[in-house]
Amino acid sequence: MTAAMPSRKTVAFTQKAVNVFFHILTQCNLHCRHCYINPDQHGRQHLSIGTIKAWLALFADHSKAANVIFLGGEPTLHPGLAPAVRHARRLGYQSVTIDTNGYLFNSILDKVTPSEVDFFSFSLDGPTAAINDPIRGEGSYRACIEGMAAARAKDFNISLIYTVSSANIDALPQILPLLKKMGVARFFMQVIGIRGRCAASERDTGQVTRERWKQIVPPLAHEVAQAGIVTVYPKVFLDANEAFECAGLVADNYFIFPNGRVYRCPLCEDYDLHAHKIVENRLVPQPPINESDLFALTIPEGCVMNRLIQPDNLRYTPAGTPAYQIACCLLKQEVSPS
């Protein structure tokens, strides 16, 4: 097994980035507590390989600098994933990433090569099974670890996604030994969003306080980077001297779902607010009011959609003004090894 190659490109959460998040199905073998997939809004169908190729071409034509991320559901459940990867390469996408829960169905590691897939990005929500499995499902920790090992044995670059919530933030500082052991090249921490299954649940939503987030996440990001692993995390809570920016205005992110809806903001995905829809393999702008109409709104709380759907992470001064702003979830901090 060769060393991981952190110079390979993958999804970028920066200004001017172009990312195509392509949900080729919504089916999954797991039932994660925080899953954002909403079949009523996103569809239940498996896209045919012909449709996948046609839709990939729509966004490759938009920008040759685009990164494509295949996800679901669990994308490796789709038998057409390997030809979809190869078609994305032929179209000239800058990078190709497969997001996975680690089960790696349909022998996907035998059907693609490291030259075709820049990263397999594994989702794991705890440094141990005792933390991860109550969130993602019994046996999911072991399957993910085995999947990462199998991918590295075939010389694939791997990254790890850790969705931070009140259920696992205290265990987060324990993750570094596992990252090093598994040969992870990039570590993504993301904040839980109140959408999909999480929004429909009557349980604790899992949101983390500003104090806990700032106490644990930024210091850990720098510790992991010092160990040689590129680390990415959302700011979430802006400091007083930081200006709010919306990725809808300064970057191009497209979240494609099997029913043809194309969103620009993930926080809008539970609602009929998509900016575009794919109709007969054409990208069609949707009439007002849609998410695009919200991007330019300026409110003292920062992110408009955060204020609308998950305001519990906000706090106000005695005078009634916000104590801080919430950052855009698609503009993140990247900490590289020094």
Wavefront OBJ file of the C-alpha trace (Angstrom):
o trace
v 0.000 0.000 0.000
v 1.414 3.354 -1.016
v 1.116 6.516 1.029
v -2.052 8.577 0.742
v -1.971 11.395 -1.803
v -3.456 14.531 -0.162
v -2.653 16.602 -3.266
v -5.492 14.899 -5.166
v -8.514 17.178 -5.502
v -11.962 16.646 -4.049
v -14.921 18.753 -2.933
v -13.969 22.333 -2.035
v -15.931 24.583 0.327
v -14.452 27.908 -0.726
v -15.310 31.007 -2.711
v -15.496 30.353 -6.464
v -15.639 26.582 -5.918
v -17.840 24.533 -8.262
v -19.216 21.338 -6.727
v -21.798 18.959 -8.156
v -23.338 16.789 -5.421
v -25.061 14.091 -7.465
v -27.529 11.911 -5.557
v -27.937 9.040 -8.007
v -30.436 7.343 -5.678
v -31.945 7.893 -2.239
v -31.965 4.236 -1.144
v -29.646 3.279 1.734
v -28.970 0.207 3.816
v -28.585 2.290 6.993
v -31.029 4.420 8.978
v -28.830 7.163 10.432
v -30.487 9.441 12.978
v -29.347 12.626 11.238
v -29.858 11.596 7.590
v -30.944 14.571 5.480
v -32.547 12.527 2.697
v -36.269 13.228 2.342
v -37.747 10.892 -0.306
v -40.968 12.916 -0.501
v -38.910 15.903 -1.644
v -36.010 14.118 -3.389
v -37.604 11.108 -5.090
v -37.293 7.357 -4.664
v -36.145 6.253 -8.110
v -32.780 4.909 -9.253
v -31.575 6.985 -12.166
v -30.664 5.033 -15.283
v -27.067 5.216 -16.449
v -28.273 7.075 -19.551
v -29.916 9.726 -17.384
v -26.860 9.975 -15.134
v -24.623 10.581 -18.155
v -26.960 13.218 -19.579
v -27.200 15.066 -16.266
v -23.441 14.918 -15.719
v -22.991 16.598 -19.090
v -25.225 19.514 -18.052
v -22.862 20.530 -15.270
v -19.597 19.616 -16.983
v -20.558 22.087 -19.694
v -21.148 24.709 -16.997
v -17.604 24.518 -15.647
v -14.592 22.314 -16.403
v -13.322 23.149 -12.903
v -16.238 21.304 -11.293
v -15.807 18.607 -8.675
v -18.405 15.836 -8.805
v -19.392 13.923 -5.698
v -21.501 10.782 -6.140
v -23.725 10.153 -3.145
v -27.146 8.936 -2.107
v -28.515 7.239 -0.161
v -25.628 4.856 -0.505
v -24.275 5.327 -4.044
v -22.498 1.968 -4.189
v -25.943 0.326 -4.176
v -26.359 1.664 -7.729
v -25.046 -0.856 -10.283
v -24.231 1.978 -12.679
v -21.834 3.818 -10.383
v -18.631 2.605 -12.069
v -19.671 3.629 -15.606
v -20.917 6.933 -14.162
v -17.447 7.562 -12.699
v -15.766 6.837 -16.011
v -18.181 9.101 -17.876
v -17.467 11.944 -15.438
v -13.784 11.511 -16.218
v -14.433 11.602 -19.963
v -16.423 14.817 -19.519
v -13.431 16.463 -17.851
v -14.581 16.905 -14.259
v -11.718 18.236 -12.147
v -12.206 15.562 -9.490
v -14.435 12.566 -8.770
v -15.376 11.571 -5.222
v -17.615 8.759 -3.972
v -19.268 9.304 -0.587
v -20.003 6.005 1.151
v -20.983 4.476 4.463
v -18.281 1.841 3.962
v -20.305 -1.173 2.907
v -19.014 -0.747 -0.667
v -21.704 -2.739 -2.468
v -21.459 -4.202 -5.980
v -17.706 -4.831 -5.581
v -17.110 -1.187 -6.449
v -13.417 -1.297 -5.472
v -12.870 -3.879 -8.220
v -14.695 -1.822 -10.854
v -12.918 1.539 -10.565
v -9.298 2.552 -10.190
v -7.412 5.203 -8.182
v -6.831 7.089 -11.429
v -10.611 7.324 -11.913
v -11.686 8.100 -8.328
v -9.778 10.825 -6.482
v -11.322 9.988 -3.106
v -13.590 7.516 -1.418
v -15.083 9.594 1.389
v -16.296 7.506 4.341
v -18.920 8.602 6.860
v -18.180 7.709 10.476
v -19.675 9.445 13.499
v -17.525 8.219 16.340
v -14.023 6.970 17.143
v -15.526 3.745 18.522
v -18.503 1.530 17.775
v -20.020 2.551 21.115
v -20.295 6.149 19.875
v -20.926 5.574 16.169
v -23.386 2.682 16.083
v -26.206 4.267 18.121
v -26.164 7.094 15.546
v -25.617 5.165 12.302
v -26.732 1.604 13.068
v -25.463 -1.604 14.616
v -22.375 -2.925 12.830
v -21.823 0.252 10.795
v -18.567 1.126 12.583
v -16.990 -2.218 11.760
v -18.194 -2.071 8.152
v -16.770 1.423 7.695
v -13.384 0.500 9.172
v -13.203 -2.585 6.977
v -14.221 -0.547 3.946
v -11.531 2.060 4.573
v -8.898 -0.651 4.969
v -10.002 -2.319 1.732
v -9.864 0.978 -0.161
v -6.394 1.827 1.125
v -5.183 -1.695 0.289
v -6.065 -0.887 -3.334
v -4.259 2.480 -3.139
v -7.363 4.671 -3.150
v -7.184 8.011 -1.384
v -9.663 8.116 1.479
v -11.249 10.897 3.477
v -13.496 10.741 6.503
v -16.666 12.726 7.256
v -17.697 13.170 10.905
v -21.079 14.818 11.474
v -20.689 16.603 14.807
v -23.690 16.553 17.143
v -24.391 16.604 20.859
v -24.270 12.790 20.723
v -20.627 12.585 19.638
v -18.822 15.903 20.133
v -17.267 14.858 23.439
v -15.687 11.829 21.716
v -14.402 13.871 18.768
v -10.919 14.538 20.241
v -10.336 10.756 20.304
v -10.527 10.461 16.490
v -6.918 11.336 15.596
v -5.326 7.914 16.308
v -7.930 6.275 14.082
v -7.321 8.771 11.261
v -3.607 8.023 11.335
v -4.089 4.276 11.578
v -6.432 4.154 8.587
v -4.310 6.408 6.365
v -6.935 9.150 6.030
v -5.713 11.997 3.795
v -8.536 14.475 4.478
v -10.794 14.889 7.498
v -14.116 16.696 7.166
v -16.070 17.787 10.229
v -19.581 18.957 9.481
v -22.307 20.365 11.666
v -25.631 18.588 12.030
v -28.484 20.150 10.057
v -32.117 20.062 11.094
v -33.487 18.501 7.940
v -34.646 15.138 6.655
v -34.987 12.497 9.348
v -33.554 14.788 12.001
v -36.235 17.425 11.359
v -39.002 14.831 11.519
v -37.785 13.319 14.788
v -39.214 14.235 18.167
v -35.868 13.389 19.768
v -33.145 15.877 20.644
v -32.035 17.491 17.390
v -28.398 17.173 18.380
v -27.417 20.797 17.853
v -24.204 21.845 19.585
v -23.805 25.050 21.551
v -21.460 27.798 20.391
v -19.293 27.313 23.457
v -18.804 23.565 22.946
v -18.185 23.938 19.212
v -15.508 26.604 19.619
v -13.922 24.775 22.538
v -13.495 21.478 20.667
v -13.694 21.757 16.861
v -11.150 24.446 15.828
v -8.403 23.209 18.207
v -8.880 19.632 16.999
v -8.708 20.758 13.365
v -5.259 22.239 13.992
v -4.116 19.170 15.927
v -5.157 16.849 13.093
v -3.495 19.088 10.501
v -0.266 19.058 12.520
v -0.378 15.266 12.181
v -0.247 15.671 8.393
v -3.966 15.409 7.547
v -5.809 18.195 5.696
v -8.780 19.156 7.872
v -11.957 21.000 6.876
v -14.641 22.302 9.196
v -17.456 24.862 9.125
v -17.010 28.010 11.160
v -20.730 27.908 12.174
v -20.454 30.758 14.682
v -18.886 33.950 13.328
v -16.783 36.199 15.509
v -17.688 39.872 15.813
v -15.019 40.948 13.315
v -16.055 38.433 10.631
v -18.467 39.286 7.823
v -21.190 36.914 6.710
v -21.026 35.588 3.142
v -23.501 33.304 1.376
v -22.089 30.575 -0.877
v -25.119 31.035 -3.093
v -23.548 34.352 -4.146
v -19.826 33.533 -4.184
v -19.636 29.836 -5.172
v -21.456 27.358 -7.416
v -22.821 24.340 -5.555
v -25.450 22.088 -7.096
v -27.301 19.372 -5.193
v -28.978 17.081 -7.730
v -31.695 14.621 -6.673
v -33.294 11.711 -8.543
v -36.586 13.545 -9.079
v -34.734 16.240 -11.032
v -34.685 18.927 -8.368
v -31.448 20.914 -8.213
v -30.811 22.906 -5.053
v -28.078 25.451 -4.395
v -28.393 25.437 -0.585
v -28.609 22.200 1.432
v -30.725 23.829 4.137
v -33.506 24.294 1.572
v -33.744 20.618 0.650
v -36.804 19.817 2.770
v -38.809 22.403 0.856
v -40.085 23.124 -2.636
v -37.525 25.930 -2.962
v -35.112 24.431 -5.504
v -33.557 26.967 -7.867
v -33.567 24.641 -10.875
v -35.158 21.456 -12.116
v -33.928 19.077 -14.784
v -36.694 18.582 -17.337
v -36.065 16.371 -20.387
v -32.332 16.637 -19.701
v -32.419 20.445 -19.652
v -31.608 22.599 -16.620
v -34.659 24.807 -16.117
v -34.665 27.790 -13.687
v -37.647 27.747 -11.345
v -39.993 30.719 -10.866
v -39.970 32.825 -7.693
v -40.034 32.339 -4.848
v -37.113 29.931 -4.701
v -33.882 29.677 -2.738
v -32.067 32.092 -5.061
v -34.379 34.841 -3.875
v -33.143 34.282 -0.317
v -29.398 34.452 -0.954
v -29.186 38.240 -1.205
v -31.305 38.920 1.881
v -29.385 40.555 4.718
v -30.416 39.818 8.289
v -28.510 40.440 11.538
v -28.451 36.677 12.282
v -26.370 35.897 9.169
v -27.719 32.827 7.355
v -31.374 33.296 6.409
v -32.220 29.587 6.156
v -30.603 28.881 9.524
v -32.829 31.544 11.065
v -35.907 29.996 9.431
v -35.435 26.270 10.080
v -32.961 25.781 12.942
v -32.867 28.958 15.064
v -32.078 27.120 18.307
v -28.356 27.708 17.694
v -28.884 31.483 17.930
v -28.638 33.599 21.058
v -29.765 37.206 21.634
v -28.558 40.023 23.855
v -30.873 41.622 26.448
v -31.455 44.349 23.865
v -32.848 41.783 21.448
v -29.994 41.833 18.941
v -28.163 38.650 17.872
v -25.142 37.858 20.037
v -23.367 36.509 16.932
v -24.028 35.536 13.322
v -24.315 32.033 11.871
v -21.930 31.352 8.990
v -22.848 29.775 5.660
v -22.486 26.000 5.959
v -20.870 25.775 2.497
v -17.975 28.141 3.207
v -15.575 26.275 5.477
v -12.155 26.537 7.053
v -9.394 24.365 5.604
v -6.322 23.701 7.753
v -3.369 22.226 5.890
v -0.322 20.545 7.416
v 2.400 23.094 8.069
l 1 2 3 4 5 6 7 8 9 10 11 12 13 14 15 16 17 18 19 20 21 22 23 24 25 26 27 28 29 30 31 32 33 34 35 36 37 38 39 40 41 42 43 44 45 46 47 48 49 50 51 52 53 54 55 56 57 58 59 60 61 62 63 64 65 66 67 68 69 70 71 72 73 74 75 76 77 78 79 80 81 82 83 84 85 86 87 88 89 90 91 92 93 94 95 96 97 98 99 100 101 102 103 104 105 106 107 108 109 110 111 112 113 114 115 116 117 118 119 120 121 122 123 124 125 126 127 128 129 130 131 132 133 134 135 136 137 138 139 140 141 142 143 144 145 146 147 148 149 150 151 152 153 154 155 156 157 158 159 160 161 162 163 164 165 166 167 168 169 170 171 172 173 174 175 176 177 178 179 180 181 182 183 184 185 186 187 188 189 190 191 192 193 194 195 196 197 198 199 200 201 202 203 204 205 206 207 208 209 210 211 212 213 214 215 216 217 218 219 220 221 222 223 224 225 226 227 228 229 230 231 232 233 234 235 236 237 238 239 240 241 242 243 244 245 246 247 248 249 250 251 252 253 254 255 256 257 258 259 260 261 262 263 264 265 266 267 268 269 270 271 272 273 274 275 276 277 278 279 280 281 282 283 284 285 286 287 288 289 290 291 292 293 294 295 296 297 298 299 300 301 302 303 304 305 306 307 308 309 310 311 312 313 314 315 316 317 318 319 320 321 322 323 324 325 326 327 328 329 330 331 332 333 334 335 336 337 338
